[in-house]
Amino acid sequence: MQLVLDTNEFIFAYGHERKASCQALLGEIAARPRKYELKISRTIVEEVRRNIAPRSFGDFWDFLEALGVAVDEDWRIPFEMGARYEALRLKRGDAFVGAYAEWTGAQYLISENRHFLTLHHLPFRILRAEQFLARHA
């Protein structure tokens, strides 16, 4: 099952303000690496770096490396795809994450972002960490 996690999932798992469901989600992914294929873009990595302590960023990076997750470069995502998400009234960063999820063929975008949670009729499902865990863990 292919997943894209919004930046906030990592920040709530590794940052100063922790959220148990986000920590549990990463634990579930780490425990079942054959079940979940995690995709991540350079933008998400850099945003996580800006929002957590350097030591926590090291833990985040170790998590990605342990799973063998490669970082996708942003320039690979077609501009037009991002523009479609901006047309849905998403902020530029959120539009990029939506476009990235579509571009990777993700089945799920996991996000605590209320803007994403209102979108429907997309090529992937959008769930909060708690919802995803209740259905798939």
SEKOLPA-186669 format. One record per residue (C-alpha): chain; x, y, z; residue in one letter. Coordinates in steps of 0.1 Angstrom, whole numbers. Each point is the difference from the previous one (the first is absolute). Example, Ala and Ser with C-alpha at 12.3 -4.5 7.8 and 13.67 -1.06 7.14 Angstrom:
% residues 2
NODE  cadena      x      y      z  residuo
NODE       A    123    -45     78        A
NODE       A     14     34     -7        S
***
This chain:
% residues 137
NODE  cadena      x      y      z  residuo
NODE       A      0      0      0        M
NODE       A     16     32    -11        Q
NODE       A     -2     30     23        L
NODE       A     10     37      1        V
NODE       A      1     16     34        L
NODE       A     -5     37      2        D
NODE       A     27     19     18        T
NODE       A    -21      4     31        N
NODE       A      0    -37      6        E
NODE       A     38      0      4        F
NODE       A      0     33     21        I
NODE       A    -26    -15     24        F
NODE       A     20    -32      3        A
NODE       A     35     16      4        Y
NODE       A     -7     36      9        G
NODE       A     -4     19     33        H
NODE       A    -38     -4      0        E
NODE       A     -6    -38     -3        R
NODE       A    -32    -17    -11        K
NODE       A     -4    -37     10        A
NODE       A    -18    -10    -32        S
NODE       A     28     14    -22        C
NODE       A     26    -18     21        Q
NODE       A    -20    -32     -3        A
NODE       A     -4      4    -37        L
NODE       A     38      1     -5        L
NODE       A      3    -29     23        G
NODE       A    -25    -20    -21        E
NODE       A     19      9    -32        I
NODE       A     34    -10     16        A
NODE       A    -15    -33     13        A
NODE       A    -14    -10    -34        R
NODE       A     24     12    -27        P
NODE       A    -14    -25    -25        R
NODE       A    -35     11      5        K
NODE       A      6     37     -5        Y
NODE       A     21     19    -26        E
NODE       A      7     35     12        L
NODE       A      6     28    -25        K
NODE       A     16     33      9        I
NODE       A     10     31    -19        S
NODE       A     29     24      6        R
NODE       A    -25     28     10        T
NODE       A    -14    -22     28        I
NODE       A     35     -9     12        V
NODE       A     10     36      1        E
NODE       A    -31     12     17        E
NODE       A      5    -27     27        V
NODE       A     36     12      4        R
NODE       A    -12     36      6        R
NODE       A    -25    -10     26        N
NODE       A     17    -25     23        I
NODE       A     32     -1     20        A
NODE       A     32    -12    -17        P
NODE       A      2    -31     22        R
NODE       A    -36     -9     -8        S
NODE       A      7      6    -37        F
NODE       A     28    -26      3        G
NODE       A    -26    -24     14        D
NODE       A    -24      8    -29        F
NODE       A     28     -6    -25        W
NODE       A      9    -33     16        D
NODE       A    -37    -10     -3        F
NODE       A      1      7    -37        L
NODE       A     33    -18     -5        E
NODE       A    -11    -31     20        A
NODE       A    -30     -3    -24        L
NODE       A     21      7    -31        G
NODE       A    -21     30     -9        V
NODE       A     15     21    -29        A
NODE       A     -7     37      0        V
NODE       A    -17     11    -32        D
NODE       A     12     33    -15        E
NODE       A    -27     26     -4        D
NODE       A      8      9    -36        W
NODE       A    -13    -34    -11        R
NODE       A    -36      9      9        I
NODE       A    -18     16    -30        P
NODE       A     -8     37      6        F
NODE       A    -35     -5    -15        E
NODE       A     -8    -26     27        M
NODE       A      7     25     27        G
NODE       A    -20     27    -17        A
NODE       A    -30    -23      0        R
NODE       A      2     -3     38        Y
NODE       A      5     38      4        E
NODE       A    -33      3    -20        A
NODE       A    -16    -19     28        L
NODE       A     10     30     22        R
NODE       A     28    -17     18        L
NODE       A     31     20     11        K
NODE       A     30     -5    -22        R
NODE       A     17    -25     24        G
NODE       A    -31    -20      5        D
NODE       A     -7      0    -38        A
NODE       A     35    -14     -5        F
NODE       A     -6    -28     25        V
NODE       A    -32     -9    -17        G
NODE       A     17      0    -34        A
NODE       A     28    -21     14        Y
NODE       A    -24    -26     14        A
NODE       A    -17     -3    -33        E
NODE       A     33     -1    -19        W
NODE       A     13    -29     21        T
NODE       A    -32    -19     -4        G
NODE       A     -5     -1     37        A
NODE       A    -31    -17     13        Q
NODE       A     -1     22     31        Y
NODE       A     11     35     10        L
NODE       A      2      1     38        I
NODE       A     -4     35     14        S
NODE       A    -13     18     30        E
NODE       A     -6     31    -23        N
NODE       A    -36     10      1        R
NODE       A      2     14    -35        H
NODE       A      9    -34    -15        F
NODE       A    -27    -17     20        L
NODE       A    -28     19    -18        T
NODE       A     11    -11    -35        L
NODE       A    -19    -28    -18        H
NODE       A      2    -17    -33        H
NODE       A     38     -3     -1        L
NODE       A     20    -29    -13        P
NODE       A     11     -8     36        F
NODE       A    -17     -1     34        R
NODE       A      7     26     26        I
NODE       A      0    -11     37        L
NODE       A     13     12     33        R
NODE       A     25    -23     17        A
NODE       A    -26    -12     25        E
NODE       A    -25     -9    -27        Q
NODE       A     27    -18    -21        F
NODE       A     11    -21     30        L
NODE       A    -36     -9      9        A
NODE       A     -5    -14    -35        R
NODE       A     33    -15     -9        H
NODE       A     21     -9     31        A
***
